[in-house]
């Protein structure tokens, strides 16, 4: 689990703080980026396995400080997206992912006629100052009413946990592509089974399931950095060089992995990494995977798409998960 918001009630003796009504104990947490300090008013994201939640308290395994609050940063362009909360029509402010957004005189809202309300899904571009608050230049309302509209999501990445051309995972999100004709959308391909390139997917979220329904798909090689997930067992951990070897699940293939001060650990630490089964999300630099996130895939710490992961379950179990999904969401 993860919770984002603004720190209040910081107690450096007890090593606790409050965020969104939750008391967070950070005594054993790794603070990232390395060298960051906590203070009341700082925007952070706290990560913890679900098993660490007890009532209204949680023991964090990692606390990540919003990088926009770098003390050397005065003004910077920024983009952020998510669900609107704490909308104040008088002050013309609201929050997205725990970050305060300011609607200024020059802010535009698109599409024309849409309004910002609590619960709306928005994409924002703007400028950020040293206080971490964002002054919006443009607000794109993606979903204004969660009860009547479905949020549109875009995924760009490589396919993992392929079951069929209509059932696979991209960037940790299970995708139902049953409405897509692969031959038409990806000229030269008759199937995605052995496709190792990048897919760009437009999809809609669905109620009561982590599966999104694809409305468009294209296959292309992008020049930008592509984040890819890899699952396996960690060995040869070197905490000085910040490297380890990942032996891929269901394979004897190995992948060199490196972490840094911007890597987030969820449900596992550098001290417990040896022999841990983990999912690494990162990008390739030469033959080394530079880790953005390292998450435990064992026990209660597994992620939301666990049931659809061929690396976490037998193929029969994954097929059963997809069959159950299609029974509940017939097309």
C-alpha positions as CSV (number, residue, x, y, z in Angstrom):
1,X,0.0,0.0,0.0
2,X,1.0,3.6,-0.4
3,X,-0.3,6.9,1.0
4,X,0.6,10.4,-0.2
5,X,0.0,13.7,1.5
6,X,1.4,16.5,3.6
7,X,3.2,15.7,6.9
8,X,1.7,17.1,10.1
9,X,2.3,16.4,13.8
10,X,5.9,15.3,13.2
11,X,7.5,13.7,16.3
12,X,11.2,13.1,15.8
13,X,11.5,11.3,19.1
14,X,8.8,8.7,18.5
15,X,9.7,8.9,14.7
16,X,6.0,9.3,13.7
17,X,4.0,11.8,11.7
18,X,0.4,12.1,10.5
19,X,-0.7,12.0,6.9
20,X,-4.3,12.0,5.6
21,X,-5.5,10.9,9.1
22,X,-3.1,8.0,9.3
23,X,-0.2,7.8,11.8
24,X,3.0,6.7,10.1
25,X,5.9,5.2,12.0
26,X,9.1,5.8,10.0
27,X,11.6,4.4,12.6
28,X,12.7,1.6,10.3
29,X,11.8,3.2,7.0
30,X,14.3,4.0,4.2
31,X,14.1,7.8,3.4
32,X,14.5,8.7,-0.3
33,X,16.1,10.5,-1.9
34,X,19.1,9.8,0.3
35,X,19.9,12.8,2.6
36,X,16.3,14.1,2.6
37,X,14.8,15.5,5.8
38,X,11.3,15.4,7.1
39,X,9.3,18.5,8.3
40,X,5.8,19.5,8.9
41,X,4.3,20.6,5.6
42,X,6.5,18.4,3.5
43,X,4.7,16.3,0.8
44,X,5.7,12.6,0.9
45,X,4.6,9.2,-0.2
46,X,4.8,6.4,2.4
47,X,5.0,2.8,1.3
48,X,4.2,-0.3,3.4
49,X,3.0,-3.8,3.0
50,X,-0.7,-4.2,3.9
51,X,0.3,-6.4,6.8
52,X,2.0,-3.3,8.4
53,X,-1.4,-1.5,8.7
54,X,-3.0,-1.7,12.2
55,X,-6.1,0.4,12.8
56,X,-5.2,4.0,11.9
57,X,-1.4,3.4,12.2
58,X,1.1,2.0,9.7
59,X,4.8,1.1,9.9
60,X,6.4,2.4,6.7
61,X,9.1,0.5,4.9
62,X,9.9,3.5,2.7
63,X,9.2,7.2,2.8
64,X,9.7,9.1,-0.4
65,X,9.9,12.9,-0.3
66,X,8.3,14.8,-3.2
67,X,11.3,15.7,-5.4
68,X,9.6,19.0,-6.3
69,X,10.6,20.3,-2.8
70,X,14.3,20.4,-3.5
71,X,15.6,23.4,-1.6
72,X,17.6,24.4,-4.7
73,X,14.4,24.6,-6.8
74,X,12.7,28.0,-7.3
75,X,10.4,27.4,-10.3
76,X,10.0,24.4,-12.5
77,X,7.6,23.1,-15.1
78,X,5.6,20.1,-13.9
79,X,2.9,17.7,-14.9
80,X,0.8,15.7,-12.5
81,X,-2.4,13.7,-12.8
82,X,-4.9,12.0,-10.5
83,X,-8.1,12.5,-8.6
84,X,-9.2,15.8,-7.2
85,X,-9.7,16.2,-3.5
86,X,-10.1,19.1,-1.0
87,X,-11.5,21.4,-3.7
88,X,-12.0,25.0,-2.4
89,X,-14.1,27.1,-4.7
90,X,-13.3,30.3,-2.8
91,X,-9.5,29.9,-2.5
92,X,-9.4,28.3,-5.9
93,X,-7.2,25.4,-4.7
94,X,-7.4,21.6,-4.6
95,X,-5.1,18.6,-4.1
96,X,-3.9,15.8,-6.4
97,X,-1.8,13.0,-4.9
98,X,-1.3,15.2,-1.8
99,X,0.0,18.1,-3.8
100,X,-1.7,21.5,-3.5
101,X,-2.8,22.9,-6.9
102,X,-3.6,26.6,-7.3
103,X,-6.0,27.8,-10.0
104,X,-4.8,31.2,-11.2
105,X,-6.3,33.9,-13.3
106,X,-4.5,32.5,-16.4
107,X,-5.4,28.9,-15.8
108,X,-7.4,27.2,-18.6
109,X,-9.7,24.2,-18.1
110,X,-10.3,21.8,-21.0
111,X,-12.6,20.5,-22.5
112,X,-14.6,23.7,-22.6
113,X,-17.5,23.6,-20.2
114,X,-15.9,21.1,-17.8
115,X,-15.4,22.1,-14.2
116,X,-13.0,20.9,-11.4
117,X,-14.9,19.1,-8.6
118,X,-13.9,16.6,-5.9
119,X,-13.6,13.2,-7.4
120,X,-12.8,14.4,-11.0
121,X,-9.8,12.9,-12.7
122,X,-7.5,15.5,-14.1
123,X,-4.1,16.0,-15.8
124,X,-2.3,19.3,-14.9
125,X,0.6,21.2,-16.4
126,X,1.9,24.2,-14.5
127,X,4.8,25.7,-12.5
128,X,6.1,24.8,-9.1
129,X,8.0,26.9,-6.6
130,X,10.2,26.0,-3.6
131,X,7.1,25.4,-1.4
132,X,6.1,22.5,-3.6
133,X,2.7,24.1,-4.6
134,X,1.8,24.0,-8.2
135,X,0.2,26.9,-10.1
136,X,-1.8,25.3,-12.9
137,X,-1.4,26.6,-16.4
138,X,-3.8,24.0,-17.9
139,X,-6.2,21.5,-16.4
140,X,-7.4,18.7,-18.6
141,X,-10.5,17.1,-17.0
142,X,-10.4,13.4,-18.0
143,X,-13.3,12.2,-15.9
144,X,-15.7,14.6,-14.2
145,X,-18.2,12.2,-12.6
146,X,-17.0,8.8,-11.4
147,X,-20.5,7.5,-11.1
148,X,-21.4,8.1,-14.8
149,X,-18.1,8.2,-16.7
150,X,-15.2,5.8,-17.1
151,X,-11.7,7.2,-16.7
152,X,-9.5,7.0,-19.8
153,X,-6.0,5.7,-19.1
154,X,-3.0,5.5,-21.4
155,X,-0.3,2.9,-21.1
156,X,3.1,2.8,-22.8
157,X,5.4,-0.1,-22.2
158,X,6.3,-3.7,-22.9
159,X,3.9,-6.6,-22.6
160,X,4.4,-9.0,-19.6
161,X,2.4,-12.0,-18.4
162,X,1.1,-12.8,-21.9
163,X,-1.8,-15.3,-21.9
164,X,-3.4,-14.4,-25.3
165,X,-3.7,-11.5,-27.7
166,X,-6.7,-10.4,-25.6
167,X,-5.2,-11.0,-22.1
168,X,-1.9,-9.6,-20.9
169,X,-0.3,-7.1,-18.6
170,X,1.4,-3.7,-19.4
171,X,3.2,-1.7,-16.7
172,X,1.5,-3.8,-14.0
173,X,-2.0,-3.2,-15.4
174,X,-4.0,-6.2,-16.7
175,X,-5.4,-5.3,-20.2
176,X,-8.5,-6.8,-21.9
177,X,-7.7,-6.3,-25.6
178,X,-10.6,-8.5,-26.8
179,X,-11.9,-5.5,-28.9
180,X,-8.6,-5.0,-30.7
181,X,-7.7,-6.5,-34.1
182,X,-3.9,-7.0,-33.8
183,X,-3.3,-7.4,-37.5
184,X,-5.0,-4.1,-38.3
185,X,-3.4,-2.2,-35.4
186,X,0.1,-3.7,-35.7
187,X,0.9,-4.1,-39.4
188,X,3.3,-7.0,-40.0
189,X,2.2,-8.9,-36.9
190,X,-0.4,-11.7,-36.6
191,X,0.0,-12.1,-32.9
192,X,1.6,-10.4,-29.8
193,X,2.8,-13.7,-28.5
194,X,6.5,-13.1,-29.3
195,X,6.4,-9.3,-29.6
196,X,9.2,-7.7,-27.6
197,X,8.7,-4.1,-28.6
198,X,6.6,-1.3,-27.1
199,X,2.8,-1.0,-27.1
200,X,0.8,2.1,-26.7
201,X,-2.7,1.5,-25.3
202,X,-5.7,3.7,-24.7
203,X,-8.1,2.0,-22.3
204,X,-11.0,2.7,-20.0
205,X,-11.1,1.7,-16.3
206,X,-13.8,-0.7,-15.2
207,X,-15.7,-1.1,-11.9
208,X,-14.7,-3.8,-9.4
209,X,-11.6,-5.0,-11.3
210,X,-8.0,-3.9,-11.9
211,X,-8.4,-4.9,-15.6
212,X,-8.7,-2.0,-18.1
213,X,-10.6,-2.4,-21.4
214,X,-8.4,-1.4,-24.4
215,X,-10.1,0.8,-27.0
216,X,-6.9,1.4,-29.1
217,X,-3.5,-0.2,-29.4
218,X,-0.4,0.4,-31.5
219,X,3.0,-1.3,-31.8
220,X,6.0,0.9,-32.2
221,X,9.6,1.4,-31.2
222,X,10.0,4.5,-29.1
223,X,13.2,6.4,-28.6
224,X,12.2,7.4,-25.0
225,X,13.2,5.4,-22.0
226,X,10.8,2.4,-21.5
227,X,10.0,1.2,-18.0
228,X,9.7,-2.6,-17.9
229,X,8.8,-5.0,-15.1
230,X,10.9,-8.1,-14.5
231,X,10.3,-10.7,-11.8
232,X,12.7,-13.1,-10.2
233,X,14.9,-14.0,-7.2
234,X,17.6,-11.7,-6.0
235,X,21.2,-12.9,-5.4
236,X,24.8,-11.6,-5.3
237,X,23.6,-8.5,-3.5
238,X,26.3,-5.8,-3.2
239,X,25.1,-3.0,-0.9
240,X,28.2,-0.9,-1.6
241,X,27.9,-1.0,-5.4
242,X,24.1,-1.1,-5.0
243,X,23.8,-4.0,-7.4
244,X,22.4,-7.5,-7.5
245,X,21.6,-10.4,-9.9
246,X,18.0,-11.2,-10.7
247,X,17.3,-14.8,-11.8
248,X,14.0,-14.6,-13.7
249,X,11.0,-16.6,-12.5
250,X,10.4,-19.7,-14.6
251,X,13.7,-19.3,-16.3
252,X,17.4,-19.6,-15.7
253,X,18.1,-16.3,-17.4
254,X,19.7,-13.6,-15.2
255,X,19.6,-9.8,-15.3
256,X,22.0,-7.4,-13.7
257,X,20.2,-4.8,-11.6
258,X,21.4,-1.5,-10.1
259,X,19.5,0.7,-7.6
260,X,20.2,4.2,-6.5
261,X,18.9,6.9,-4.1
262,X,15.8,7.4,-6.2
263,X,14.8,3.7,-6.1
264,X,11.8,2.8,-3.9
265,X,11.7,-0.5,-2.0
266,X,8.3,-1.9,-1.1
267,X,8.0,-4.9,1.2
268,X,11.7,-5.6,1.0
269,X,14.9,-3.7,2.1
270,X,18.5,-3.9,1.0
271,X,19.1,-6.0,4.2
272,X,16.4,-8.6,3.2
273,X,17.0,-8.5,-0.5
274,X,19.2,-11.7,-0.8
275,X,17.0,-14.6,-2.0
276,X,13.9,-12.5,-1.9
277,X,11.4,-12.9,-4.8
278,X,10.8,-9.4,-6.2
279,X,9.4,-7.5,-9.1
280,X,11.8,-4.8,-10.4
281,X,10.5,-2.0,-12.6
282,X,13.1,0.0,-14.3
283,X,14.8,0.9,-17.6
284,X,17.8,-0.7,-19.4
285,X,21.1,1.2,-19.5
286,X,23.3,-1.0,-21.7
287,X,22.7,-4.5,-20.3
288,X,21.9,-3.3,-16.7
289,X,18.4,-2.7,-15.4
290,X,18.3,0.6,-13.5
291,X,15.6,0.0,-10.9
292,X,12.9,2.6,-10.2
293,X,10.9,0.3,-7.9
294,X,11.8,-3.0,-6.2
295,X,8.7,-4.7,-4.7
296,X,8.3,-8.0,-2.8
297,X,6.0,-10.4,-4.7
298,X,5.6,-12.9,-1.8
299,X,2.9,-13.3,0.8
300,X,0.7,-10.3,1.7
301,X,2.9,-7.8,-0.1
302,X,2.0,-8.8,-3.6
303,X,0.6,-6.2,-5.9
304,X,-3.0,-5.6,-7.2
305,X,-2.5,-7.5,-10.5
306,X,-1.2,-10.6,-8.6
307,X,-3.9,-12.9,-9.9
308,X,-3.0,-12.1,-13.5
309,X,0.7,-12.6,-13.1
310,X,2.1,-15.8,-14.7
311,X,5.3,-15.4,-12.7
312,X,3.3,-15.5,-9.4
313,X,0.8,-18.2,-10.3
314,X,0.5,-21.3,-12.5
315,X,-0.8,-20.7,-16.0
316,X,-4.0,-22.5,-15.1
317,X,-4.6,-20.2,-12.2
318,X,-4.1,-17.1,-14.4
319,X,-6.4,-18.5,-17.0
320,X,-9.0,-19.0,-14.2
321,X,-8.6,-15.4,-13.1
322,X,-9.2,-14.2,-16.7
323,X,-12.1,-16.5,-17.1
324,X,-13.7,-15.2,-13.9
325,X,-13.1,-11.6,-15.1
326,X,-14.8,-12.3,-18.4
327,X,-17.8,-13.9,-16.7
328,X,-18.3,-10.7,-14.7
329,X,-17.5,-8.4,-17.6
330,X,-19.0,-10.0,-20.8
331,X,-18.5,-8.2,-24.1
